[in-house]
């Protein structure tokens, strides 16, 4: 059916509803108003402009424009045509798989000896490194949602208006519109790496529930076991944490060296360089260096005003300097009289530097002195995790329960419930852990502990 036939069919749809006695003058005025509206839209790249050009070029326009009754039919047909143009769903993207003879349905596995490649009809390509596996979960006109089950993928996403792509890896999701980046996921140790070459992406997950934006030349490394996320420039990342041979470092030498560390819970939106640890000082807050009278007097004047706070030092990865200054000033005094921000920063620094004794004291002091704050509540979970990782899962359960009671919808709720499930299984057996597994799947069906929960419920 050609365009004229389509328009004729549309005119037939409104023909029966048009009155036979149409006033000619009224019709001429309405037709002129309609033509003017179409002409205004024709100059735009929108659907109305395309419909207007189509109508004026159609032989039906001249055939019907002189007939008052059919002028209304023409207007009705134009409205219907506009609805079809604007509301008719776009055709979903399609893709072809190369180099993966064992591809079954939407599951693609690269062989150990070579890479596999997905080529989408919009020009987007995905290269899977040898031994990697990916599943295409969903495809529509805007993009695709893919699940990287293990290994490494290099994506080159074509920039298009309203494009929507995502790569999920374990409990994380990388959200993109048009960019070039590499993403790797290791199920064995729960580590995610994202190297961004062009454009921008946002990474979300249990360690960054609000999402962490990356810019070109940056690398994000998220370690589930350690509970932290690091964002660094390409050259800094390659110097401090060289990537495996299968994952070359991203970025250029022109990028400034920087490294940011985010504790559990992550940070909200904004520039990736401004991310900060959970519970640390808000950006722009006044510094409050801890003093207890045991150490030297704080410097005065401009030098003191310019000194970075402990939270800023932790965000820069200078954990040991924070610990050294706290010990110099007197650790007991800091714990008894330090500000909430300083206690949180001290606890973060101690955890990242593997000083469990200091971390436990700082978290306990936060709980005791600031029990009603979000940081005080979060300290319950962090204490449980610290004790759990230290080899006392039974004692950790009480802290997980405390956190879940105080913050049932908090940023660590999923991890607290999942860790409780694991701890109960280890100390009391599978039968005792099954009710917790059922609750976990009900509340967090796609959480990081979902495989463990399903395994517990398997007969």
C-alpha positions in Angstrom: 0.0 0.0 0.0 1.5 3.3 -1.1 1.3 6.6 0.8 -1.7 7.9 -1.2 -3.6 4.7 -0.5 -2.8 5.0 3.2 -4.1 8.5 3.3 -7.2 7.5 1.4 -7.8 4.8 4.0 -7.4 7.3 6.8 -9.9 9.7 5.1 -12.4 6.8 4.9 -12.2 6.4 8.6 -13.4 9.9 9.3 -15.8 10.2 6.3 -18.9 8.8 8.1 -18.5 11.3 11.0 -18.4 14.5 8.8 -21.7 16.5 8.7 -23.1 17.0 5.2 -24.1 20.7 5.7 -20.8 22.4 6.3 -20.7 26.2 6.0 -18.4 27.2 3.2 -17.0 30.3 4.9 -16.4 28.4 8.1 -14.7 25.6 6.2 -12.4 28.0 4.3 -11.3 29.7 7.5 -10.6 26.4 9.2 -8.8 25.0 6.2 -6.6 28.1 6.1 -5.8 27.8 9.9 -4.9 24.1 9.4 -2.6 24.8 6.4 -0.9 27.6 8.4 -0.3 25.2 11.3 1.1 22.5 9.0 3.4 25.1 7.3 4.8 26.2 10.6 5.6 22.6 11.5 7.1 21.8 8.0 10.1 23.9 8.9 10.9 21.7 11.8 12.4 18.2 11.8 9.5 16.8 13.8 6.7 14.5 12.8 4.2 17.3 12.1 6.6 18.9 9.5 7.0 15.5 7.8 3.2 14.9 7.7 2.6 18.4 6.3 5.1 18.0 3.5 3.6 14.6 2.7 0.0 16.0 2.6 0.8 19.0 0.4 2.7 16.7 -2.1 -0.2 14.2 -2.2 -2.7 14.4 -5.2 -5.4 14.1 -2.6 -4.6 17.6 -1.3 -5.7 19.3 -4.5 -8.5 16.9 -5.0 -10.1 17.5 -1.6 -9.1 21.0 -0.7 -11.9 22.5 -2.8 -14.6 20.5 -1.2 -15.8 21.8 2.2 -16.9 18.5 3.5 -13.7 16.6 2.5 -11.5 19.4 4.0 -12.6 18.2 7.4 -11.9 14.7 6.4 -8.4 15.8 5.3 -7.8 17.4 8.6 -9.0 14.3 10.5 -6.8 12.1 8.3 -3.8 14.4 9.0 -4.4 14.0 12.7 -4.5 10.3 12.4 -1.4 10.2 10.3 0.4 12.4 12.8 -0.5 9.9 15.6 0.8 7.0 13.5 4.1 8.8 12.8 4.7 9.8 16.4 3.3 6.8 18.3 4.1 3.9 16.1 6.9 1.9 17.8 10.4 2.0 16.3 11.8 -1.3 15.1 14.0 -3.0 17.7 17.7 -3.3 17.0 19.1 -6.5 15.7 22.6 -8.0 16.1 24.9 -10.6 14.7 27.5 -12.8 16.5 30.9 -13.5 15.1 33.5 -15.9 16.4 31.3 -17.8 18.8 30.1 -21.0 17.2 28.6 -22.2 20.5 26.3 -19.2 20.8 22.9 -20.4 21.9 20.0 -18.0 21.7 21.2 -14.8 23.5 24.1 -16.5 25.4 27.5 -15.8 23.8 30.7 -17.5 25.0 34.1 -16.7 23.5 36.4 -19.7 23.1 39.6 -19.9 25.0 41.5 -19.3 21.7 39.8 -16.2 20.3 37.4 -13.4 20.9 33.7 -13.2 20.0 32.0 -10.0 18.7 28.5 -8.7 18.6 27.6 -6.2 15.9 24.3 -4.3 16.3 22.4 -2.7 13.4 23.0 0.8 14.8 26.8 0.4 14.5 27.4 -0.5 18.2 30.0 -3.3 18.7 30.9 -5.5 21.7 34.1 -7.6 21.7 34.4 -10.4 24.2 37.9 -11.4 25.2 38.8 -15.1 25.0 37.1 -17.2 27.7 34.5 -14.5 28.5 30.7 -15.0 28.5 27.9 -12.6 28.0 24.1 -12.8 27.8 21.9 -10.3 25.9 19.0 -9.9 28.3 16.9 -7.4 26.3 17.0 -5.5 23.0 14.8 -2.6 21.9 15.0 0.4 19.6 17.0 2.4 22.1 19.7 -0.1 22.9 20.3 -3.3 24.8 20.7 -4.6 28.3 23.6 -7.1 28.5 24.9 -9.3 31.4 28.6 -10.0 31.5 28.8 -13.3 33.4 32.5 -13.5 33.5 35.6 -12.0 31.8 36.1 -8.8 29.8 34.2 -6.9 27.1 35.1 -3.9 25.0 32.2 -1.8 23.9 31.9 0.9 21.3 28.4 2.4 21.6 27.1 4.5 18.8 25.9 7.9 19.9 22.1 8.3 19.1 19.4 10.5 20.6 17.7 8.7 23.4 20.0 5.7 23.2 19.9 3.5 26.3 22.5 0.8 26.9 23.6 -1.0 30.0 26.1 -3.8 31.0 25.4 -5.6 34.2 28.2 -7.5 35.9 27.5 -9.3 39.2 25.6 -6.7 41.4 26.8 -3.8 39.3 25.4 -2.0 36.3 27.3 0.3 33.8 24.8 2.8 32.2 25.8 4.4 28.9 24.3 6.4 26.0 27.2 6.6 23.6 30.8 5.9 24.5 33.8 3.6 24.4 34.9 1.6 27.4 36.2 -1.7 28.7 34.5 -3.6 31.5 35.7 -6.8 33.3 34.1 -8.8 36.0 35.6 -11.6 38.0 33.1 -13.8 39.8 35.9 -15.5 41.8 36.9 -12.5 43.8 34.0 -10.2 43.1 36.0 -7.5 41.3 34.7 -5.0 38.7 36.9 -2.9 36.5 35.7 -0.2 34.1 38.2 1.7 31.9 36.5 4.6 30.1 38.1 5.8 26.8 35.5 8.2 25.4 32.2 9.7 26.6 30.8 9.1 30.0 29.2 6.3 32.0 27.6 5.8 35.4 28.3 2.8 37.5 25.7 1.6 40.1 25.8 -1.2 42.6 25.6 -2.0 46.3 28.8 0.0 46.9 27.5 3.0 45.0 23.6 2.9 45.1 23.3 6.5 43.8 25.7 5.9 40.9 29.2 7.0 40.3 29.9 9.0 37.0 33.1 8.4 35.2 34.8 10.7 32.6 37.2 9.8 29.8 40.5 8.5 30.9 39.3 7.2 34.3 39.3 3.7 35.8 36.9 2.4 38.4 37.8 -0.7 40.4 35.1 -2.1 42.8 36.0 -4.9 45.2 33.1 -6.6 46.8 35.1 -8.5 49.4 37.0 -5.4 50.6 33.8 -3.3 50.3 35.4 -0.3 48.6 35.5 1.4 45.2 38.5 3.3 43.7 38.4 5.8 40.9 41.7 6.8 39.3 43.1 8.3 36.2 44.5 5.9 33.7 48.2 6.5 34.4 47.7 6.5 38.2 45.8 3.3 38.0 48.5 1.6 35.9 51.2 2.7 38.4 49.3 1.8 41.6 47.3 -1.2 40.5 48.5 -2.6 37.2 45.7 -4.3 35.2 46.2 -7.9 34.0 47.5 -8.4 30.4 44.0 -8.9 29.2 43.0 -5.5 30.5 45.3 -2.7 29.3 45.2 0.6 31.2 43.0 3.4 29.8 43.6 7.1 29.5 46.5 9.2 28.3 49.5 10.9 29.9 47.7 14.2 29.6 45.2 13.2 32.2 46.0 14.5 35.7 46.9 11.9 38.3 44.2 11.4 40.8 42.8 8.6 42.9 39.6 8.5 45.0 38.5 5.8 47.3 34.9 5.2 48.3 33.9 3.2 51.3 30.8 1.0 51.4 27.7 2.9 50.5 29.4 5.0 47.9 28.3 8.6 47.1 25.7 10.4 45.2 25.9 12.0 41.8 28.2 14.7 40.6 31.8 14.8 39.3 33.6 11.5 39.9 36.5 13.4 41.4 34.3 14.5 44.2 33.3 11.1 45.5 33.9 10.5 49.1 33.8 7.6 51.6 30.6 6.6 53.4 30.1 8.9 56.4 32.9 11.3 55.6 32.6 15.1 55.6 30.3 16.6 53.1 32.0 18.6 50.4 32.6 22.2 51.4 32.0 21.5 55.2 34.4 23.4 57.5 37.4 21.4 58.7 37.7 20.5 62.4 41.1 19.1 63.2 40.9 16.8 66.2 42.6 18.1 69.3 42.7 16.7 72.8 45.4 18.8 74.4 48.0 16.1 74.3 49.6 17.0 71.0 51.1 20.2 69.6 49.0 23.3 69.1 47.3 23.5 65.7 49.0 25.9 63.2 47.4 29.4 63.0 46.5 31.6 60.1 46.2 30.8 56.5 48.2 27.6 56.8 45.7 26.1 59.2 42.8 27.2 57.0 44.4 25.5 54.0 45.2 22.2 55.8 43.1 19.3 54.4 40.6 17.7 56.7 40.9 14.0 57.6 37.9 13.3 55.4 39.7 14.9 52.4 42.8 12.9 53.1 40.8 9.7 53.2 39.1 10.6 49.9 42.6 11.1 48.4 43.7 7.7 49.7 46.1 9.0 52.3 45.0 6.6 55.0 48.2 6.2 56.9 48.7 9.9 57.3 45.3 10.2 59.1 46.3 7.3 61.4 49.7 8.8 62.2 48.2 12.2 63.0 45.5 10.6 65.2 48.2 8.7 67.2 50.3 11.8 67.4 47.5 13.9 68.9 46.5 11.0 71.2 44.1 8.3 70.0 42.1 8.2 73.2 41.4 11.9 73.2 40.3 11.8 69.5 37.9 9.0 70.2 36.4 10.8 73.3 36.3 14.4 71.9 36.7 14.3 68.2 33.9 15.4 65.9 31.6 13.0 64.1 33.3 13.7 60.8 36.7 13.0 62.2 35.6 9.7 63.9 34.1 8.5 60.6 37.2 9.5 58.7 39.4 7.8 61.3 37.3 4.6 61.0 37.5 4.6 57.2 41.2 5.2 57.2 41.8 2.3 59.7 39.6 -0.1 57.7 41.3 0.7 54.4 44.8 0.4 56.0 43.8 -2.9 57.6 44.1 -1.6 61.2 41.1 -3.5 62.6 41.9 -2.6 66.2 41.7 1.1 65.5 38.7 0.7 63.2 36.7 -1.2 65.8 37.4 1.5 68.5 36.5 4.3 66.1 33.2 2.6 65.1 32.3 1.8 68.7 33.0 5.5 69.6 30.7 6.6 66.7 28.0 4.3 68.0 28.3 5.5 71.6 28.6 9.2 71.0 26.4 9.7 67.9 23.8 6.9 68.1 21.0 8.6 66.2 22.9 9.7 63.2 23.1 7.8 59.9 26.8 7.3 60.5 26.1 5.9 63.9 23.6 3.5 62.5 26.0 2.5 59.6 28.7 1.8 62.2 26.6 -1.2 63.4 26.9 -2.8 60.0 30.6 -2.0 59.7 31.3 -3.4 63.1 29.5 -6.6 62.1 31.4 -6.9 58.9 34.7 -6.2 60.6 34.0 -8.9 63.2 32.7 -11.3 60.5 35.8 -10.9 58.4 37.9 -11.3 61.5 36.6 -14.9 61.9 33.6 -14.4 64.3 30.4 -14.8 62.2 28.3 -15.7 65.2 29.1 -12.4 67.0 28.6 -10.5 63.7 25.0 -11.6 63.4 24.0 -9.5 66.4 25.4 -6.4 64.7 23.7 -7.2 61.4 20.4 -7.5 63.3 21.0 -4.2 65.0 21.7 -2.4 61.7 18.6 -4.0 60.1 16.4 -2.9 63.0 17.7 0.7 63.0 18.0 1.1 59.2 15.7 -1.4 57.4 15.9 0.6 54.2 19.5 1.8 54.7 22.3 1.6 52.1 23.7 -1.6 53.7 20.4 -3.4 54.2 20.9 -5.9 51.4 24.5 -6.7 52.3 23.6 -6.9 56.0 20.9 -9.5 55.3 23.1 -11.4 52.9 26.0 -11.6 55.3 23.6 -12.6 58.1 22.4 -15.5 55.9 26.0 -16.6 55.3 27.0 -16.3 58.9 23.9 -18.3 60.1 24.6 -21.0 57.6 28.2 -21.3 58.8 27.3 -21.3 62.5 23.9 -23.0 62.6 23.5 -24.9 59.3 21.5 -24.7 56.1 18.2 -25.3 57.7 18.5 -22.3 60.0 19.6 -20.1 57.1 16.8 -21.0 54.7 14.2 -18.6 56.2 16.7 -15.8 55.8 17.4 -16.8 52.2 13.7 -16.6 51.5 13.5 -13.2 53.0 16.6 -12.1 51.1 15.2 -13.1 47.7 11.9 -11.4 48.5 13.5 -8.1 49.4 16.6 -8.2 47.1 15.9 -10.6 44.2 18.9 -9.3 42.2 21.2 -8.7 45.1 24.8 -9.8 45.3 23.9 -12.8 47.5 21.1 -14.0 45.3 23.1 -17.1 44.1 23.8 -18.1 47.7 20.2 -17.7 48.7 18.9 -19.8 45.8 21.5 -22.5 46.5 20.3 -22.6 50.1 16.7 -23.1 48.9 17.6 -25.9 46.5 16.4 -29.2 47.8 
